[in-house]
Amino acid sequence: MKTALPVLALALLVAGCNPKSGTTSAAPPEDSAPKTEEELADRMITKVKRIVDATDERLATAVPITDTLPAEQGMSSGRILKLWMEQEQAVKLTVTEPDDQGEMSGLSTFYFAGSDLFYASQPFAHFIFIGGKLQYWADETWQVNPVSRDILDAREGYLYEEANKYLSWFFGN
């Protein structure tokens, strides 16, 4: 029963997060259902990568709303924010991140499914959400970090707080 919830989550993700209209995907045969947590994680990562790539492809010609935050103390410049919207909904948000010398050489990216986070990346980490809830925290090579639910919940709160802070820069909320 331990894998029933993640398998159900995978099924919902596959059914509900098709980023291109007209694209269909056949359900895998019953005998190919993931048998381990690692197989499930690999399938989730593969699906999320496909959705992110398709979203990026769709947004490639769209012009994001762009702004620059004031430089923070010790930083050479302010963070550059870019927001892509569709049908008055945030779809993707990028934020430059400072390195150890204060240069904005890194990037955090947030992808949204409605008002929920779907996927986020930061320098050296990837985060996969299912139904707005952080489920997987992977390193820069996409290896899932085995972390407790408490740590996932804390990081989830931090990621939502960060995304909302930057979105509020555009919307003034």
Rosetta blueprint (number, residue, H / E / L):
1 M L
2 K L
3 T L
4 A H
5 L H
6 P H
7 V H
8 L H
9 A H
10 L H
11 A H
12 L H
13 L H
14 V H
15 A H
16 G H
17 C L
18 N L
19 P L
20 K L
21 S L
22 G L
23 T L
24 T L
25 S L
26 A L
27 A L
28 P L
29 P L
30 E H
31 D H
32 S H
33 A L
34 P L
35 K L
36 T L
37 E H
38 E H
39 E H
40 L H
41 A H
42 D H
43 R H
44 M H
45 I H
46 T H
47 K H
48 V H
49 K H
50 R H
51 I H
52 V H
53 D H
54 A H
55 T H
56 D H
57 E H
58 R H
59 L H
60 A L
61 T L
62 A L
63 V L
64 P L
65 I E
66 T E
67 D E
68 T E
69 L L
70 P L
71 A L
72 E L
73 Q L
74 G L
75 M L
76 S L
77 S L
78 G L
79 R L
80 I E
81 L E
82 K E
83 L E
84 W E
85 M E
86 E E
87 Q L
88 E L
89 Q E
90 A E
91 V E
92 K E
93 L E
94 T E
95 V E
96 T E
97 E E
98 P L
99 D L
100 D L
101 Q L
102 G L
103 E L
104 M L
105 S L
106 G E
107 L E
108 S E
109 T E
110 F E
111 Y E
112 F E
113 A E
114 G L
115 S L
116 D E
117 L E
118 F E
119 Y E
120 A E
121 S E
122 Q E
123 P L
124 F L
125 A E
126 H E
127 F E
128 I E
129 F E
130 I E
131 G L
132 G L
133 K E
134 L E
135 Q E
136 Y E
137 W E
138 A E
139 D E
140 E L
141 T L
142 W L
143 Q L
144 V E
145 N L
146 P L
147 V L
148 S L
149 R H
150 D H
151 I H
152 L H
153 D H
154 A H
155 R H
156 E H
157 G H
158 Y H
159 L H
160 Y H
161 E H
162 E H
163 A H
164 N H
165 K H
166 Y H
167 L H
168 S H
169 W H
170 F H
171 F H
172 G L
173 N L
